[in-house]
Amino acid sequence: MCGIVGYVGKRAAAPILVDRLDDLSYRGYDSAGIAVANDGVVVVEKLPGKIENLRKALTGNEPPGTIGVGHTRWATHGAPTQVNAHPHADCAGKLFVVQNGIIENFPALKRELLARGHEFRSQTDTEVVIHLLEEYYDGDLMDAAKKTAARLEGSFALVFLAADERRLVAVRYHAPLIVGVGGGENFVASDITAVLQDTNKVYVLENGDVVSVEAHRVDVDTFLPQRAKAPTERRLTIVDWRAEDVSKNDYPHYMLKEIYEQPRAVERTLQGRIKDGEIVLREMDLSPERIRRVDSFHIVACGTAYHAALFGKYLLERVLRVPVSADIASEFRYRAPILGPKSLVILISQSGETADTIASMEEAQSRGAKTLAVVNVRGSTLAREADAVVYTRAGPEIAVASTKAFTAQLTALMLLACYVADQRKVELPYGREELLRHLLELPAHLERTLEVAAPTAKAWGEIIAGERDCYFLGRNVDEPLAREAALKLKEISYVHAEAYAAGELKHGTIALITEGTPVVSFMTQKDVWDKMISNIHEVRARGARTFAVVCEGGYGLEDLVEDVLTLPAVPELFTPVLAAIPAQLIAYEAAAALGRDVDQPRNLAKSVTVE
Ligand code: F6R
């Protein structure tokens, strides 16, 4: 989705803005622009296409000035053209805005503003915002921003710049925005990663905040009447991510770097959380009494996080022996879920800002349920607004395709399952000590898996890259993993892929298996081993090229599959954490072989903050 940056300080704003936009480019975008103010004059440069176009246009031509705003646009209303790119200006060319989100009542506002003589240049919803600001502006940007925001409906993050003021004014309403606090300079950004090069101190803005950002001070107010008397102090958050975490180092792509970071990410997820045989989840703000009373568990998420949710369903049901549902957030929120005060709704999200997942949390809370967020980004909306939180601690994930966040989510769910089992006095499977030991050994097993998977995944990825379709099969916890493998392959290589519960294939989809179709089977579960073998026979009989991912000890595959990838042996409930590595690497290698833009696949955005 769109990225926002703002700078006010003593350094030249233009190069800082362009560099910070680059840091946000992973969110997905199709045009970029900046506006820089100097002595009452504002220069705007904006272009469709890559940030490199903007950088080139500015080379040798940089506007002077130490205050400005920048934006990467991911088109919603209006094509990705120069005129639709942000920043947008008022009629007089004195006021400027960049926006993230959607202004739902823009048609009515536009009619009103046209009638009052405003001239519109773009097809965007954003442009109404700046003409509205022009109506209210009489030399006080803060006051005009409050009046403007109060007229808007939808979800939005806005940053305003006025030619004649030495401050930026930022507004947050259901779209993320932070203020980065530096020494004699301050930043505004839609994402923490955009300020990490300069500071690790941030204010995470709340819904309704209108914030004046000067080089030496930050003042918070609100445009929501119901919050007029609420405290305006914001706690400074110290972010534990480092600038190096958001650089590519020597890897050709962020995605590959993040795949290789998984042993460390999972180690961080586990760190300090298993102590003297006890599970310690400090941020888990739900009383043991409350956990014991839960009579239904629901897990809700989108995309890759939803695949973690499906794993969570298998896991919690197996460990706790209680019913657990797993839902896609955009469905859950509209299907009138049956929830009450004894329900616990677990929301899983890397960003903590996915619109449908947030709406599901609100839906659950409105029905009296308790909510628990399993989230990667500290201070994100889900982390702040859920009743309890478990951080996945994977570190910043930059590539659009989620990798290390996924394995960290699986690991966090395993910790959570053990924690809830303890509170409810349920005995853990495999024996407690054994299980916890295996959990702690996961990072080492991941290292080993990376070594064994890399060459095989490259060979399979290159085969798949030459095909039109690919199928992934699995049973039990391998089924969500098969789904994740198919999603990864589709989103970054654009090879059509589908995942199937292996037993379900013959109820229709097997009709699509023809001579040479690659079929990759995940088969890490002993009790369905023979069933998987039968399913492979079925696709082989229809001409499929077959590949299998198994755990040490898998047998009987000779003459049945073309190649086998063997993972280290771990308890069966843990295998998806390891099997995720070949799933991700196969997709990566196929995409690389096809020369795709791995980190920024077409049409996709990292964090989906609109419905
Ligand atoms: C796929 C991917 C997406 C996200 C989904 C949810 O690789 O990254 O499917 O998993 O958009 O995002 P979060 O986890 O931020 O809620």
Residues whose N, C-alpha, C, O or C-beta is under 5 A from the ligand:
A	BS01	F6R	C302 G303 T304 A305 I348 S349 Q350 S351 G352 T354 V400 A401 S402 K606 V608
